[in-house]
């Protein structure tokens, strides 16, 4: 996936995340909506990580296409 596609995916996820937060503020979320919110957070972390990998590869003169989506356990274990 190219950078633009990753950015588009991030924008979609952020929009859905904001929608769920707004819905939650207006009366709470169902269990399924809470699970979806959790999965969105992981997908966002994976997407940002993928962009960082692609940028690092590009800056090192390597093929950014060699970057891959890392497992949730990996990206969720990063310290911020």
N, CA, C and O atoms as a GROMACS GRO file, in nm:
protein
  320
    1UNK      N    1   0.085  -0.117   0.000
    1UNK     CA    2   0.000   0.000   0.000
    1UNK      C    3   0.090   0.124   0.000
    1UNK      O    4   0.190   0.129   0.072
    2UNK      N    5   0.055   0.221  -0.079
    2UNK     CA    6   0.131   0.346  -0.088
    2UNK      C    7   0.095   0.438   0.029
    2UNK      O    8  -0.006   0.419   0.096
    3UNK      N    9   0.181   0.538   0.052
    3UNK     CA   10   0.159   0.631   0.162
    3UNK      C   11   0.021   0.696   0.156
    3UNK      O   12  -0.045   0.710   0.259
    4UNK      N   13  -0.021   0.736   0.039
    4UNK     CA   14  -0.151   0.803   0.026
    4UNK      C   15  -0.264   0.712   0.070
    4UNK      O   16  -0.358   0.756   0.137
    5UNK      N   17  -0.257   0.585   0.034
    5UNK     CA   18  -0.359   0.490   0.076
    5UNK      C   19  -0.360   0.470   0.227
    5UNK      O   20  -0.466   0.455   0.288
    6UNK      N   21  -0.241   0.472   0.286
    6UNK     CA   22  -0.231   0.457   0.432
    6UNK      C   23  -0.291   0.580   0.499
    6UNK      O   24  -0.365   0.569   0.596
    7UNK      N   25  -0.258   0.699   0.446
    7UNK     CA   26  -0.314   0.822   0.501
    7UNK      C   27  -0.467   0.822   0.490
    7UNK      O   28  -0.536   0.862   0.584
    8UNK      N   29  -0.519   0.776   0.378
    8UNK     CA   30  -0.664   0.770   0.360
    8UNK      C   31  -0.727   0.675   0.462
    8UNK      O   32  -0.832   0.705   0.519
    9UNK      N   33  -0.662   0.562   0.484
    9UNK     CA   34  -0.713   0.466   0.582
    9UNK      C   35  -0.713   0.527   0.722
    9UNK      O   36  -0.808   0.509   0.798
   10UNK      N   37  -0.607   0.600   0.755
   10UNK     CA   38  -0.599   0.666   0.885
   10UNK      C   39  -0.713   0.766   0.900
   10UNK      O   40  -0.778   0.771   1.005
   11UNK      N   41  -0.738   0.844   0.798
   11UNK     CA   42  -0.848   0.942   0.803
   11UNK      C   43  -0.981   0.875   0.824
   11UNK      O   44  -1.064   0.924   0.902
   12UNK      N   45  -1.006   0.762   0.758
   12UNK     CA   46  -1.131   0.689   0.775
   12UNK      C   47  -1.145   0.638   0.919
   12UNK      O   48  -1.250   0.649   0.980
   13UNK      N   49  -1.036   0.582   0.970
   13UNK     CA   50  -1.038   0.528   1.106
   13UNK      C   51  -1.060   0.639   1.208
   13UNK      O   52  -1.137   0.622   1.303
   14UNK      N   53  -0.994   0.752   1.189
   14UNK     CA   54  -1.010   0.864   1.282
   14UNK      C   55  -1.155   0.916   1.280
   14UNK      O   56  -1.211   0.946   1.384
   15UNK      N   57  -1.213   0.924   1.162
   15UNK     CA   58  -1.352   0.970   1.151
   15UNK      C   59  -1.445   0.875   1.225
   15UNK      O   60  -1.535   0.919   1.297
   16UNK      N   61  -1.424   0.745   1.208
   16UNK     CA   62  -1.507   0.647   1.277
   16UNK      C   63  -1.484   0.653   1.428
   16UNK      O   64  -1.578   0.641   1.506
   17UNK      N   65  -1.359   0.671   1.469
   17UNK     CA   66  -1.326   0.682   1.611
   17UNK      C   67  -1.398   0.802   1.672
   17UNK      O   68  -1.457   0.791   1.780
   18UNK      N   69  -1.393   0.916   1.605
   18UNK     CA   70  -1.460   1.037   1.656
   18UNK      C   71  -1.611   1.016   1.665
   18UNK      O   72  -1.675   1.060   1.760
   19UNK      N   73  -1.667   0.950   1.566
   19UNK     CA   74  -1.810   0.922   1.566
   19UNK      C   75  -1.848   0.836   1.688
   19UNK      O   76  -1.949   0.862   1.754
   20UNK      N   77  -1.766   0.736   1.716
   20UNK     CA   78  -1.794   0.650   1.832
   20UNK      C   79  -1.779   0.727   1.963
   20UNK      O   80  -1.858   0.709   2.055
   21UNK      N   81  -1.676   0.812   1.972
   21UNK     CA   82  -1.659   0.893   2.093
   21UNK      C   83  -1.778   0.986   2.114
   21UNK      O   84  -1.826   1.003   2.226
   22UNK      N   85  -1.826   1.046   2.006
   22UNK     CA   86  -1.942   1.135   2.016
   22UNK      C   87  -2.065   1.057   2.060
   22UNK      O   88  -2.141   1.102   2.146
   23UNK      N   89  -2.084   0.941   2.001
   23UNK     CA   90  -2.198   0.857   2.038
   23UNK      C   91  -2.188   0.816   2.184
   23UNK      O   92  -2.288   0.814   2.256
   24UNK      N   93  -2.068   0.784   2.229
   24UNK     CA   94  -2.047   0.747   2.368
   24UNK      C   95  -2.077   0.861   2.463
   24UNK      O   96  -2.131   0.839   2.572
   25UNK      N   97  -2.042   0.982   2.424
   25UNK     CA   98  -2.068   1.099   2.508
   25UNK      C   99  -2.217   1.130   2.518
   25UNK      O  100  -2.261   1.195   2.612
   26UNK      N  101  -2.293   1.083   2.420
   26UNK     CA  102  -2.437   1.112   2.418
   26UNK      C  103  -2.519   1.002   2.481
   26UNK      O  104  -2.642   1.009   2.479
   27UNK      N  105  -2.456   0.902   2.536
   27UNK     CA  106  -2.539   0.800   2.599
   27UNK      C  107  -2.473   0.665   2.612
   27UNK      O  108  -2.539   0.566   2.644
   28UNK      N  109  -2.347   0.658   2.587
   28UNK     CA  110  -2.277   0.531   2.605
   28UNK      C  111  -2.269   0.449   2.478
   28UNK      O  112  -2.339   0.475   2.380
   29UNK      N  113  -2.183   0.350   2.482
   29UNK     CA  114  -2.163   0.261   2.368
   29UNK      C  115  -2.200   0.119   2.408
   29UNK      O  116  -2.192   0.080   2.524
   30UNK      N  117  -2.241   0.044   2.309
   30UNK     CA  118  -2.268  -0.097   2.331
   30UNK      C  119  -2.135  -0.171   2.346
   30UNK      O  120  -2.029  -0.115   2.318
   31UNK      N  121  -2.143  -0.294   2.388
   31UNK     CA  122  -2.022  -0.375   2.402
   31UNK      C  123  -1.952  -0.390   2.267
   31UNK      O  124  -1.829  -0.384   2.259
   32UNK      N  125  -2.029  -0.408   2.162
   32UNK     CA  126  -1.973  -0.420   2.027
   32UNK      C  127  -1.904  -0.292   1.982
   32UNK      O  128  -1.801  -0.296   1.915
   33UNK      N  129  -1.962  -0.179   2.018
   33UNK     CA  130  -1.901  -0.051   1.982
   33UNK      C  131  -1.772  -0.028   2.060
   33UNK      O  132  -1.677   0.031   2.008
   34UNK      N  133  -1.767  -0.073   2.185
   34UNK     CA  134  -1.643  -0.064   2.263
   34UNK      C  135  -1.534  -0.151   2.200
   34UNK      O  136  -1.418  -0.110   2.191
   35UNK      N  137  -1.572  -0.271   2.156
   35UNK     CA  138  -1.475  -0.359   2.089
   35UNK      C  139  -1.426  -0.295   1.959
   35UNK      O  140  -1.307  -0.300   1.928
   36UNK      N  141  -1.518  -0.234   1.884
   36UNK     CA  142  -1.479  -0.168   1.760
   36UNK      C  143  -1.384  -0.052   1.788
   36UNK      O  144  -1.286  -0.034   1.715
   37UNK      N  145  -1.410   0.024   1.889
   37UNK     CA  146  -1.322   0.136   1.927
   37UNK      C  147  -1.182   0.084   1.960
   37UNK      O  148  -1.082   0.143   1.920
   38UNK      N  149  -1.176  -0.026   2.034
   38UNK     CA  150  -1.046  -0.086   2.065
   38UNK      C  151  -0.974  -0.131   1.938
   38UNK      O  152  -0.853  -0.111   1.926
   39UNK      N  153  -1.047  -0.191   1.845
   39UNK     CA  154  -0.983  -0.238   1.722
   39UNK      C  155  -0.939  -0.121   1.634
   39UNK      O  156  -0.839  -0.132   1.562
   40UNK      N  157  -1.011  -0.011   1.638
   40UNK     CA  158  -0.972   0.109   1.563
   40UNK      C  159  -0.840   0.162   1.618
   40UNK      O  160  -0.752   0.200   1.542
   41UNK      N  161  -0.827   0.166   1.750
   41UNK     CA  162  -0.704   0.215   1.812
   41UNK      C  163  -0.584   0.132   1.768
   41UNK      O  164  -0.478   0.187   1.738
   42UNK      N  165  -0.600   0.001   1.764
   42UNK     CA  166  -0.492  -0.087   1.721
   42UNK      C  167  -0.461  -0.064   1.573
   42UNK      O  168  -0.345  -0.056   1.534
   43UNK      N  169  -0.565  -0.054   1.491
   43UNK     CA  170  -0.544  -0.032   1.347
   43UNK      C  171  -0.475   0.101   1.322
   43UNK      O  172  -0.392   0.111   1.231
   44UNK      N  173  -0.507   0.203   1.400
   44UNK     CA  174  -0.438   0.332   1.386
   44UNK      C  175  -0.291   0.318   1.423
   44UNK      O  176  -0.204   0.370   1.352
   45UNK      N  177  -0.262   0.250   1.532
   45UNK     CA  178  -0.122   0.229   1.571
   45UNK      C  179  -0.046   0.153   1.463
   45UNK      O  180   0.069   0.187   1.432
   46UNK      N  181  -0.108   0.051   1.406
   46UNK     CA  182  -0.044  -0.025   1.300
   46UNK      C  183  -0.021   0.062   1.176
   46UNK      O  184   0.084   0.053   1.112
   47UNK      N  185  -0.117   0.145   1.142
   47UNK     CA  186  -0.105   0.230   1.024
   47UNK      C  187   0.005   0.333   1.041
   47UNK      O  188   0.085   0.355   0.949
   48UNK      N  189   0.011   0.397   1.158
   48UNK     CA  190   0.117   0.495   1.183
   48UNK      C  191   0.253   0.427   1.183
   48UNK      O  192   0.350   0.482   1.131
   49UNK      N  193   0.261   0.308   1.241
   49UNK     CA  194   0.386   0.233   1.241
   49UNK      C  195   0.429   0.200   1.099
   49UNK      O  196   0.547   0.212   1.066
   50UNK      N  197   0.336   0.161   1.014
   50UNK     CA  198   0.367   0.130   0.875
   50UNK      C  199   0.422   0.252   0.803
   50UNK      O  200   0.518   0.242   0.727
   51UNK      N  201   0.361   0.367   0.826
   51UNK     CA  202   0.412   0.491   0.765
   51UNK      C  203   0.554   0.521   0.813
   51UNK      O  204   0.639   0.562   0.734
   52UNK      N  205   0.579   0.502   0.943
   52UNK     CA  206   0.714   0.528   0.996
   52UNK      C  207   0.816   0.431   0.935
   52UNK      O  208   0.927   0.471   0.902
   53UNK      N  209   0.777   0.306   0.921
   53UNK     CA  210   0.866   0.208   0.858
   53UNK      C  211   0.899   0.250   0.715
   53UNK      O  212   1.015   0.247   0.674
   54UNK      N  213   0.795   0.288   0.639
   54UNK     CA  214   0.815   0.327   0.499
   54UNK      C  215   0.907   0.449   0.490
   54UNK      O  216   0.994   0.455   0.404
   55UNK      N  217   0.887   0.546   0.578
   55UNK     CA  218   0.970   0.666   0.578
   55UNK      C  219   1.115   0.631   0.609
   55UNK      O  220   1.207   0.680   0.543
   56UNK      N  221   1.136   0.546   0.709
   56UNK     CA  222   1.272   0.508   0.748
   56UNK      C  223   1.341   0.433   0.633
   56UNK      O  224   1.458   0.458   0.605
   57UNK      N  225   1.270   0.344   0.568
   57UNK     CA  226   1.329   0.271   0.456
   57UNK      C  227   1.364   0.367   0.342
   57UNK      O  228   1.471   0.357   0.282
   58UNK      N  229   1.274   0.458   0.313
   58UNK     CA  230   1.297   0.556   0.206
   58UNK      C  231   1.420   0.641   0.238
   58UNK      O  232   1.505   0.664   0.151
   59UNK      N  233   1.430   0.688   0.363
   59UNK     CA  234   1.542   0.772   0.403
   59UNK      C  235   1.674   0.695   0.400
   59UNK      O  236   1.781   0.754   0.383
   60UNK      N  237   1.668   0.563   0.417
   60UNK     CA  238   1.788   0.480   0.413
   60UNK      C  239   1.821   0.436   0.270
   60UNK      O  240   1.915   0.360   0.249
   61UNK      N  241   1.743   0.484   0.173
   61UNK     CA  242   1.768   0.450   0.034
   61UNK      C  243   1.719   0.311  -0.003
   61UNK      O  244   1.762   0.254  -0.104
   62UNK      N  245   1.630   0.257   0.076
   62UNK     CA  246   1.576   0.123   0.049
   62UNK      C  247   1.432   0.134   0.000
   62UNK      O  248   1.374   0.242  -0.001
   63UNK      N  249   1.377   0.022  -0.039
   63UNK     CA  250   1.242   0.016  -0.094
   63UNK      C  251   1.138   0.026   0.017
   63UNK      O  252   1.132  -0.061   0.104
   64UNK      N  253   1.055   0.134   0.017
   64UNK     CA  254   0.952   0.145   0.121
   64UNK      C  255   0.847   0.035   0.110
   64UNK      O  256   0.774   0.010   0.206
   65UNK      N  257   0.839  -0.029  -0.005
   65UNK     CA  258   0.745  -0.139  -0.021
   65UNK      C  259   0.781  -0.262   0.061
   65UNK      O  260   0.701  -0.354   0.074
   66UNK      N  261   0.901  -0.263   0.118
   66UNK     CA  262   0.943  -0.374   0.202
   66UNK      C  263   0.882  -0.365   0.342
   66UNK      O  264   0.889  -0.461   0.419
   67UNK      N  265   0.823  -0.252   0.375
   67UNK     CA  266   0.758  -0.236   0.505
   67UNK      C  267   0.634  -0.324   0.512
   67UNK      O  268   0.570  -0.351   0.411
   68UNK      N  269   0.603  -0.369   0.631
   68UNK     CA  270   0.484  -0.453   0.648
   68UNK      C  271   0.412  -0.418   0.778
   68UNK      O  272   0.471  -0.362   0.871
   69UNK      N  273   0.285  -0.452   0.782
   69UNK     CA  274   0.204  -0.427   0.901
   69UNK      C  275   0.250  -0.523   1.009
   69UNK      O  276   0.257  -0.644   0.988
   70UNK      N  277   0.282  -0.468   1.124
   70UNK     CA  278   0.328  -0.550   1.236
   70UNK      C  279   0.209  -0.596   1.319
   70UNK      O  280   0.103  -0.534   1.319
   71UNK      N  281   0.229  -0.705   1.389
   71UNK     CA  282   0.124  -0.761   1.475
   71UNK      C  283   0.083  -0.662   1.583
   71UNK      O  284   0.164  -0.581   1.627
   72UNK      N  285  -0.043  -0.668   1.625
   72UNK     CA  286  -0.090  -0.579   1.732
   72UNK      C  287  -0.004  -0.586   1.857
   72UNK      O  288   0.019  -0.484   1.922
   73UNK      N  289   0.042  -0.705   1.892
   73UNK     CA  290   0.122  -0.720   2.013
   73UNK      C  291   0.251  -0.638   2.004
   73UNK      O  292   0.302  -0.590   2.106
   74UNK      N  293   0.304  -0.622   1.883
   74UNK     CA  294   0.427  -0.548   1.864
   74UNK      C  295   0.401  -0.398   1.877
   74UNK      O  296   0.467  -0.330   1.955
   75UNK      N  297   0.305  -0.346   1.800
   75UNK     CA  298   0.281  -0.202   1.799
   75UNK      C  299   0.219  -0.154   1.930
   75UNK      O  300   0.240  -0.040   1.970
   76UNK      N  301   0.145  -0.238   1.996
   76UNK     CA  302   0.086  -0.199   2.124
   76UNK      C  303   0.187  -0.202   2.237
   76UNK      O  304   0.162  -0.148   2.345
   77UNK      N  305   0.301  -0.266   2.214
   77UNK     CA  306   0.404  -0.275   2.316
   77UNK      C  307   0.503  -0.159   2.312
   77UNK      O  308   0.588  -0.148   2.400
   78UNK      N  309   0.492  -0.073   2.211
   78UNK     CA  310   0.584   0.040   2.200
   78UNK      C  311   0.560   0.140   2.312
   78UNK      O  312   0.445   0.164   2.351
   79UNK      N  313   0.668   0.198   2.363
   79UNK     CA  314   0.655   0.306   2.460
   79UNK      C  315   0.643   0.436   2.384
   79UNK      O  316   0.704   0.454   2.278
   80UNK      N  317   0.565   0.529   2.439
   80UNK     CA  318   0.547   0.656   2.370
   80UNK      C  319   0.619   0.767   2.439
   80UNK      O  320   0.614   0.881   2.394
   0.00000   0.00000   0.00000
